[in-house]
Amino acid sequence: MNKAEQLVRQADRYILGLAATYRGCWEAACRHDGLDPQCTLAVFSDENPYIPYLHRIYQQYQEALAAYQVWGYVGQRLSSCS
């Protein structure tokens, strides 16, 4: 395996890891507010402690996608992790 293939696999693992972390945090936030974790849109309470983490993970996910797309990595969608 050459260096480029190693980088693509590393990027893939990182992005899929972020997506899985986001999904877990989404489910915890939904459970905290008594919502169905399978919903695609939710309004969370102001007291929900998971919201800052959701925003931070999503931002990291978007930044990683943008960084890897620069050199041709297509990436995954968050929904592919469910």
Secondary structure by P-SEA (a helix, b strand, c coil): ccaaaaaaaaaaaaaaaaaaaaaaaaaaaaaaacccccccbbbbcccccaaaaaaaaaaaaaaaaaaaaccccccccccccc
